Amino acid sequence: MTNTKLLKERIARSGLKLAFIAQSMGLSRMGLYNKIYNRRPFNQYEIEALCNVLEIESICEKEAIFFAHIVD
């Protein structure tokens, strides 16, 4: 499960718009929104693409965001 709170904080810090991030990943804005809010799961390619767009390099940060046990 995705930790929505951490991911939203990271997106806010990036200064990028959801529409741009979604387009960079090959998703619609609503498709990305559904994944952020755990309505649909991210697949490994989407996680990789999102990490590239948001410049997330730390394994610890990736695990905290995309493999959370407790979701906000």
N, C-alpha and C positions, 0 to 999 in steps of 0.2 A: 504494500500500500504506500501511496505517496503521502509524505508529510506536507500537507497543503500550506500550512503556516510558513514553514521554512522555504518552500519553493516560491511562494508569493513574495517573501522578503528578498530572496535572491533576484527575482525578476524586477522588483522595485529598485534594488540597488544597481541593476544593470542599466536602468534608464530606457530600456527598449519597450516598445509597445507590443501587446499581445498579438496584434495582427501581423507585425513584422516577424515575431518569433514563430508563429504558426506557419507563415508562408515559408520561412527558412527551413522548416521541418517537413513541408509538404502536407500540412494539415490546414483545415479551415480554422478560423478563430474559435468557433463553437466546438470543434473537435478537440482543440487544445484545452479549452475551458473544461470540457467533460473529463479530460484526463487529469487536469490539475485538481479537480474536485472529486476524484475517485469514482466517477460514474462509468469510466472505461479505463482499463489499465494501459500504462505505457508499455510498449514492447522494447526490446533491447536496442533496436536501431533508433527509435524515437528518444530513448534516454541518451544515447550517444550523441545524437544530433542536438538535443537540448543542452547537454553539457558543453558542446562545442560553441553553440550560440551564446550561452551565458558564461563561458570561460570557466567552467567548474572543472578543476583538475584534481582536487583532493579526493582520494578514495573515501576518506572518512565523511566528507561532506556529501558525496554521492550516496553513500549508504544511509546517512541520516535523512536525506530527502526522499530517495526512491525505494528504500527498503525498511520503512518505519514499521514498528510493531504497534505503536499507538498513533492514531491519526487525529488531527484537530479538525 
